[in-house]
Amino acid sequence: VRGEARLHVHERLAETYVVLRGEGEIELSGERFAVRAGSVIHIPPGVPHALRGDFDILNFVVPPFDPADERLLE
């Protein structure tokens, strides 16, 4: 992520992010948290989230990503 992934939510899928390089912040349900290389973030279904910063992530999505499940909130 370089820049921003806008606030959004997934109703059916869960995501787990592993930050590989860099730093930034993640917003989860209105709270902001700093992230950096080594951070692991699990996002259950239904939790609004956004990413900001300059970092590389590995993203695990269960079940597989379906664009119809993503809803922008901004």
N, CA, C and O atoms as a GROMACS GRO file, in nm:
protein
  296
    1VAL      N    1   0.087  -0.117   0.000
    1VAL     CA    2   0.000   0.000   0.000
    1VAL      C    3   0.090   0.122   0.000
    1VAL      O    4   0.175   0.138   0.088
    2ARG      N    5   0.073   0.206  -0.097
    2ARG     CA    6   0.141   0.335  -0.099
    2ARG      C    7   0.033   0.439  -0.116
    2ARG      O    8  -0.025   0.454  -0.223
    3GLY      N    9   0.008   0.510  -0.010
    3GLY     CA   10  -0.103   0.605  -0.013
    3GLY      C   11  -0.213   0.558   0.079
    3GLY      O   12  -0.198   0.559   0.202
    4GLU      N   13  -0.324   0.517   0.019
    4GLU     CA   14  -0.440   0.488   0.102
    4GLU      C   15  -0.530   0.382   0.038
    4GLU      O   16  -0.553   0.383  -0.083
    5ALA      N   17  -0.581   0.292   0.120
    5ALA     CA   18  -0.692   0.204   0.084
    5ALA      C   19  -0.811   0.258   0.163
    5ALA      O   20  -0.813   0.252   0.286
    6ARG      N   21  -0.909   0.312   0.093
    6ARG     CA   22  -1.022   0.381   0.157
    6ARG      C   23  -1.100   0.290   0.251
    6ARG      O   24  -1.096   0.168   0.241
    7LEU      N   25  -1.172   0.355   0.344
    7LEU     CA   26  -1.251   0.284   0.443
    7LEU      C   27  -1.354   0.195   0.373
    7LEU      O   28  -1.432   0.241   0.289
    8HIS      N   29  -1.353   0.068   0.409
    8HIS     CA   30  -1.445  -0.028   0.347
    8HIS      C   31  -1.472  -0.141   0.445
    8HIS      O   32  -1.412  -0.150   0.551
    9VAL      N   33  -1.564  -0.229   0.406
    9VAL     CA   34  -1.600  -0.343   0.490
    9VAL      C   35  -1.632  -0.461   0.400
    9VAL      O   36  -1.677  -0.446   0.287
   10HIS      N   37  -1.607  -0.580   0.453
   10HIS     CA   38  -1.644  -0.705   0.387
   10HIS      C   39  -1.743  -0.776   0.480
   10HIS      O   40  -1.714  -0.794   0.598
   11GLU      N   41  -1.856  -0.815   0.428
   11GLU     CA   42  -1.958  -0.880   0.512
   11GLU      C   43  -1.931  -1.028   0.536
   11GLU      O   44  -1.969  -1.082   0.640
   12ARG      N   45  -1.866  -1.094   0.440
   12ARG     CA   46  -1.850  -1.240   0.452
   12ARG      C   47  -1.706  -1.287   0.468
   12ARG      O   48  -1.684  -1.398   0.517
   13LEU      N   49  -1.609  -1.208   0.430
   13LEU     CA   50  -1.472  -1.259   0.434
   13LEU      C   51  -1.391  -1.197   0.546
   13LEU      O   52  -1.419  -1.086   0.592
   14ALA      N   53  -1.290  -1.271   0.590
   14ALA     CA   54  -1.195  -1.225   0.690
   14ALA      C   55  -1.062  -1.202   0.619
   14ALA      O   56  -1.028  -1.271   0.524
   15GLU      N   57  -0.987  -1.104   0.668
   15GLU     CA   58  -0.855  -1.075   0.611
   15GLU      C   59  -0.751  -1.077   0.723
   15GLU      O   60  -0.779  -1.040   0.837
   16THR      N   61  -0.633  -1.122   0.688
   16THR     CA   62  -0.518  -1.110   0.777
   16THR      C   63  -0.406  -1.046   0.697
   16THR      O   64  -0.366  -1.096   0.592
   17TYR      N   65  -0.354  -0.934   0.747
   17TYR     CA   66  -0.244  -0.863   0.684
   17TYR      C   67  -0.116  -0.891   0.762
   17TYR      O   68  -0.116  -0.888   0.885
   18VAL      N   69  -0.008  -0.918   0.690
   18VAL     CA   70   0.125  -0.926   0.747
   18VAL      C   71   0.206  -0.815   0.681
   18VAL      O   72   0.223  -0.816   0.559
   19VAL      N   73   0.257  -0.721   0.760
   19VAL     CA   74   0.334  -0.610   0.705
   19VAL      C   75   0.478  -0.658   0.686
   19VAL      O   76   0.546  -0.695   0.781
   20LEU      N   77   0.522  -0.655   0.561
   20LEU     CA   78   0.655  -0.706   0.526
   20LEU      C   79   0.762  -0.597   0.530
   20LEU      O   80   0.878  -0.624   0.564
   21ARG      N   81   0.724  -0.474   0.495
   21ARG     CA   82   0.820  -0.365   0.486
   21ARG      C   83   0.746  -0.233   0.503
   21ARG      O   84   0.630  -0.220   0.464
   22GLY      N   85   0.813  -0.134   0.562
   22GLY     CA   86   0.758   0.000   0.572
   22GLY      C   87   0.677   0.023   0.697
   22GLY      O   88   0.684  -0.053   0.794
   23GLU      N   89   0.598   0.131   0.693
   23GLU     CA   90   0.516   0.167   0.808
   23GLU      C   91   0.398   0.253   0.764
   23GLU      O   92   0.395   0.307   0.653
   24GLY      N   93   0.301   0.262   0.852
   24GLY     CA   94   0.181   0.341   0.826
   24GLY      C   95   0.082   0.321   0.938
   24GLY      O   96   0.120   0.303   1.054
   25GLU      N   97  -0.047   0.325   0.903
   25GLU     CA   98  -0.150   0.304   1.004
   25GLU      C   99  -0.267   0.229   0.943
   25GLU      O  100  -0.291   0.234   0.823
   26ILE      N  101  -0.338   0.160   1.030
   26ILE     CA  102  -0.462   0.094   0.991
   26ILE      C  103  -0.572   0.147   1.080
   26ILE      O  104  -0.552   0.170   1.199
   27GLU      N  105  -0.687   0.166   1.022
   27GLU     CA  106  -0.806   0.206   1.098
   27GLU      C  107  -0.899   0.085   1.105
   27GLU      O  108  -0.933   0.026   1.002
   28LEU      N  109  -0.939   0.050   1.226
   28LEU     CA  110  -1.030  -0.062   1.250
   28LEU      C  111  -1.145  -0.011   1.336
   28LEU      O  112  -1.125   0.030   1.450
   29SER      N  113  -1.265  -0.014   1.281
   29SER     CA  114  -1.385   0.030   1.355
   29SER      C  115  -1.365   0.166   1.420
   29SER      O  116  -1.407   0.188   1.534
   30GLY      N  117  -1.302   0.259   1.348
   30GLY     CA  118  -1.286   0.396   1.397
   30GLY      C  119  -1.163   0.420   1.482
   30GLY      O  120  -1.134   0.536   1.514
   31GLU      N  121  -1.088   0.317   1.520
   31GLU     CA  122  -0.964   0.334   1.596
   31GLU      C  123  -0.846   0.319   1.503
   31GLU      O  124  -0.848   0.235   1.413
   32ARG      N  125  -0.742   0.400   1.525
   32ARG     CA  126  -0.622   0.396   1.440
   32ARG      C  127  -0.505   0.335   1.516
   32ARG      O  128  -0.485   0.361   1.635
   33PHE      N  129  -0.429   0.253   1.444
   33PHE     CA  130  -0.315   0.183   1.502
   33PHE      C  131  -0.196   0.195   1.408
   33PHE      O  132  -0.210   0.183   1.286
   34ALA      N  133  -0.078   0.219   1.464
   34ALA     CA  134   0.045   0.222   1.385
   34ALA      C  135   0.081   0.079   1.346
   34ALA      O  136   0.064  -0.015   1.424
   35VAL      N  137   0.132   0.063   1.224
   35VAL     CA  138   0.180  -0.067   1.178
   35VAL      C  139   0.319  -0.048   1.118
   35VAL      O  140   0.352   0.059   1.066
   36ARG      N  141   0.399  -0.152   1.125
   36ARG     CA  142   0.534  -0.151   1.066
   36ARG      C  143   0.572  -0.294   1.033
   36ARG      O  144   0.498  -0.387   1.064
   37ALA      N  145   0.686  -0.311   0.972
   37ALA     CA  146   0.732  -0.445   0.935
   37ALA      C  147   0.722  -0.538   1.056
   37ALA      O  148   0.769  -0.505   1.165
   38GLY      N  149   0.659  -0.653   1.037
   38GLY     CA  150   0.639  -0.750   1.144
   38GLY      C  151   0.500  -0.747   1.205
   38GLY      O  152   0.461  -0.841   1.274
   39SER      N  153   0.423  -0.640   1.180
   39SER     CA  154   0.287  -0.632   1.234
   39SER      C  155   0.198  -0.734   1.163
   39SER      O  156   0.210  -0.757   1.043
   40VAL      N  157   0.108  -0.795   1.240
   40VAL     CA  158   0.008  -0.887   1.187
   40VAL      C  159  -0.128  -0.838   1.235
   40VAL      O  160  -0.149  -0.817   1.354
   41ILE      N  161  -0.219  -0.818   1.140
   41ILE     CA  162  -0.352  -0.764   1.172
   41ILE      C  163  -0.458  -0.858   1.118
   41ILE      O  164  -0.459  -0.889   0.999
   42HIS      N  165  -0.547  -0.904   1.205
   42HIS     CA  166  -0.659  -0.988   1.162
   42HIS      C  167  -0.786  -0.904   1.163
   42HIS      O  168  -0.814  -0.834   1.260
   43ILE      N  169  -0.862  -0.911   1.053
   43ILE     CA  170  -0.983  -0.831   1.039
   43ILE      C  171  -1.101  -0.926   1.015
   43ILE      O  172  -1.115  -0.979   0.904
   44PRO      N  173  -1.185  -0.948   1.115
   44PRO     CA  174  -1.301  -1.035   1.097
   44PRO      C  175  -1.404  -0.974   1.002
   44PRO      O  176  -1.400  -0.853   0.976
   45PRO      N  177  -1.494  -1.054   0.949
   45PRO     CA  178  -1.601  -0.999   0.865
   45PRO      C  179  -1.680  -0.892   0.940
   45PRO      O  180  -1.700  -0.901   1.061
   46GLY      N  181  -1.723  -0.789   0.867
   46GLY     CA  182  -1.806  -0.685   0.925
   46GLY      C  183  -1.732  -0.573   0.994
   46GLY      O  184  -1.796  -0.481   1.045
   47VAL      N  185  -1.598  -0.576   0.999
   47VAL     CA  186  -1.520  -0.472   1.066
   47VAL      C  187  -1.473  -0.370   0.962
   47VAL      O  188  -1.395  -0.404   0.873
   48PRO      N  189  -1.520  -0.245   0.971
   48PRO     CA  190  -1.474  -0.142   0.878
   48PRO      C  191  -1.324  -0.118   0.896
   48PRO      O  192  -1.275  -0.113   1.009
   49HIS      N  193  -1.252  -0.103   0.783
   49HIS     CA  194  -1.108  -0.083   0.792
   49HIS      C  195  -1.055  -0.002   0.674
   49HIS      O  196  -1.114   0.000   0.566
   50ALA      N  197  -0.941   0.066   0.700
   50ALA     CA  198  -0.872   0.145   0.599
   50ALA      C  199  -0.723   0.137   0.628
   50ALA      O  200  -0.682   0.112   0.742
   51LEU      N  201  -0.642   0.158   0.526
   51LEU     CA  202  -0.496   0.155   0.539
   51LEU      C  203  -0.439   0.285   0.485
   51LEU      O  204  -0.488   0.338   0.386
   52ARG      N  205  -0.333   0.336   0.552
   52ARG     CA  206  -0.263   0.456   0.505
   52ARG      C  207  -0.115   0.438   0.532
   52ARG      O  208  -0.077   0.387   0.638
   53GLY      N  209  -0.032   0.479   0.438
   53GLY     CA  210   0.111   0.474   0.462
   53GLY      C  211   0.187   0.425   0.340
   53GLY      O  212   0.139   0.431   0.227
   54ASP      N  213   0.306   0.377   0.366
   54ASP     CA  214   0.394   0.325   0.262
   54ASP      C  215   0.451   0.193   0.313
   54ASP      O  216   0.554   0.191   0.379
   55PHE      N  217   0.383   0.084   0.281
   55PHE     CA  218   0.429  -0.046   0.327
   55PHE      C  219   0.384  -0.155   0.231
   55PHE      O  220   0.289  -0.137   0.155
   56ASP      N  221   0.453  -0.266   0.237
   56ASP     CA  222   0.417  -0.385   0.159
   56ASP      C  223   0.352  -0.484   0.253
   56ASP      O  224   0.401  -0.507   0.364
   57ILE      N  225   0.242  -0.543   0.209
   57ILE     CA  226   0.171  -0.639   0.293
   57ILE      C  227   0.149  -0.769   0.218
   57ILE      O  228   0.143  -0.773   0.095
   58LEU      N  229   0.137  -0.874   0.294
   58LEU     CA  230   0.089  -1.003   0.246
   58LEU      C  231  -0.053  -1.014   0.301
   58LEU      O  232  -0.074  -0.997   0.421
   59ASN      N  233  -0.149  -1.040   0.213
   59ASN     CA  234  -0.291  -1.038   0.253
   59ASN      C  235  -0.351  -1.177   0.234
   59ASN      O  236  -0.356  -1.228   0.123
   60PHE      N  237  -0.396  -1.236   0.344
   60PHE     CA  238  -0.467  -1.365   0.340
   60PHE      C  239  -0.617  -1.336   0.350
   60PHE      O  240  -0.660  -1.262   0.439
   61VAL      N  241  -0.696  -1.393   0.261
   61VAL     CA  242  -0.840  -1.368   0.255
   61VAL      C  243  -0.914  -1.501   0.256
   61VAL      O  244  -0.886  -1.589   0.175
   62VAL      N  245  -1.009  -1.515   0.350
   62VAL     CA  246  -1.087  -1.639   0.363
   62VAL      C  247  -1.233  -1.602   0.382
   62VAL      O  248  -1.264  -1.525   0.473
   63PRO      N  249  -1.325  -1.652   0.300
   63PRO     CA  250  -1.303  -1.729   0.177
   63PRO      C  251  -1.238  -1.641   0.071
   63PRO      O  252  -1.215  -1.523   0.096
   64PRO      N  253  -1.208  -1.697  -0.047
   64PRO     CA  254  -1.141  -1.618  -0.152
   64PRO      C  255  -1.215  -1.487  -0.181
   64PRO      O  256  -1.338  -1.479  -0.170
   65PHE      N  257  -1.137  -1.385  -0.217
   65PHE     CA  258  -1.191  -1.251  -0.240
   65PHE      C  259  -1.301  -1.252  -0.347
   65PHE      O  260  -1.287  -1.314  -0.452
   66ASP      N  261  -1.408  -1.182  -0.317
   66ASP     CA  262  -1.519  -1.161  -0.410
   66ASP      C  263  -1.548  -1.012  -0.412
   66ASP      O  264  -1.592  -0.959  -0.310
   67PRO      N  265  -1.526  -0.941  -0.523
   67PRO     CA  266  -1.548  -0.796  -0.527
   67PRO      C  267  -1.689  -0.755  -0.484
   67PRO      O  268  -1.708  -0.644  -0.434
   68ALA      N  269  -1.786  -0.842  -0.502
   68ALA     CA  270  -1.923  -0.809  -0.462
   68ALA      C  271  -1.938  -0.800  -0.311
   68ALA      O  272  -2.036  -0.745  -0.262
   69ASP      N  273  -1.841  -0.853  -0.236
   69ASP     CA  274  -1.846  -0.851  -0.089
   69ASP      C  275  -1.786  -0.724  -0.031
   69ASP      O  276  -1.801  -0.699   0.089
   70GLU      N  277  -1.719  -0.642  -0.111
   70GLU     CA  278  -1.656  -0.520  -0.062
   70GLU      C  279  -1.748  -0.400  -0.079
   70GLU      O  280  -1.802  -0.375  -0.187
   71ARG      N  281  -1.765  -0.323   0.032
   71ARG     CA  282  -1.851  -0.204   0.028
   71ARG      C  283  -1.773  -0.085   0.081
   71ARG      O  284  -1.729  -0.086   0.196
   72LEU      N  285  -1.755   0.018  -0.003
   72LEU     CA  286  -1.687   0.140   0.040
   72LEU      C  287  -1.775   0.216   0.137
   72LEU      O  288  -1.897   0.220   0.120
   73LEU      N  289  -1.714   0.277   0.238
   73LEU     CA  290  -1.789   0.350   0.340
   73LEU      C  291  -1.764   0.500   0.336
   73LEU      O  292  -1.830   0.573   0.410
   74GLU      N  293  -1.673   0.548   0.255
   74GLU     CA  294  -1.644   0.692   0.248
   74GLU      C  295  -1.710   0.753   0.127
   74GLU      O  296  -1.698   0.873   0.104
   0.00000   0.00000   0.00000
